[in-house]
Amino acid sequence: MTVSFLIPLYNCLALTQAMLASLRATLPAGLAHEIIFIDDGSTDGTRPWLASLATDPAIRVVLQRENLGYAAANNAGAAVARGEFFALLNNDLVLSPGWLEPMLAAHRAYGDRAGLVGNLQLDAKTGALDHAGIAINLQGKPEHLRRGPGAPPTSDPAARPPSLGLSLFLLRLFCPHRRSVAVTGACVLVRRALWEKLGGFDEKFINGCEDVDLCLRAAAAGHVNLVALRSVVRHHISSSPGRKLRDEANTRHLVLRWHDTLCLLGARLWCRDHLETYLRDPRNFPDPAVARQAFFYALHFRRTPPPRALTGMARNLSRELSRWQKIL
């Protein structure tokens, strides 16, 4: 087994150097691997530094002629990669010992059914839990799960394991991985065969939502996206210049492509919100039949969502689409 680590770069040289040091320090002994840096038009000394790595046989470099964004950079790296697995890594990660093995174990557990496998990510500055998977919110848009109290700040966060809260700690003891609608591309492991089957990232997304789109395509093809709960890394979130400039346009493109799927994925949350809203004042409770349907679906006792939930999610998405029409 060989793992190809794909690391797109756009400036932030100091973070890249620290990330490479943490990657080298945490690689499992004897792991066959290659490290592929894809420079996306850096201007801060990154390219001369990459040239200085030419004597390292484990490192390969791809130089983009211009800044084309995260999706295009990863696709360029994947095109030359040789590994059975692709590990997509942001250059602003700080990797901890034992981060890769649980992700590989999740792939072994699910075999060919495995989709994209992510992990838990902490904010490198505060120690707070920033990512435990991605869910669809009431507006029908992807949102990071940040459940559980974050780790307290420390002068040396690498010196001891992070505190993730009691509930998440217990879950990790008994459940090494859990299913997720999607995971962030900041640190994700995917089989080369699945990547090629899906065609990699859609380059119409510019620095946002390409990871969610890929996860939804994997799920539509019958694969299961997972979070490896025993894998924890730290992340300097959105440090690359211009990272957030196209968030609204990217999300709009995602919604237009996956409208019905997003309504379905948000339906259970809609049911819970519906029940919570009216339980505060039962005198205003609407149709009891809808309430019963929402109750049983929210608790997973009903397999199909109530039509009212899908209609409600579609209405919420319609509001977002109207807003985007005005601002984009």
Protein Blocks (a to p, Z undefined) as FASTA:
>chain_A
ZZddddddeejklmmmmmmmmmmmmgcehiacddddddehiaehpmmmmmmmmmpmkbcc
dddfbdebjklmmmmmmmmpcbfbdcdddfkbccdehklmmmmmmmmmnmmmpccddddd
ddfklopafbgcjcddfkopacddfehidddddfblmlpccdebjklmmmmmmmmbdcdf
bdcfkbccddfklmmmnopaafkbghihklmmmmmmmmmnopacdddfkbccdddehkbg
hklmmmmmmmmmmmmmmmmmmmmmmmmmmmmmmmmmmmmmmmlpccfklmmmmmmmmnop
afbdcfklmmmmmmmmmmmmmmmmmmZZ
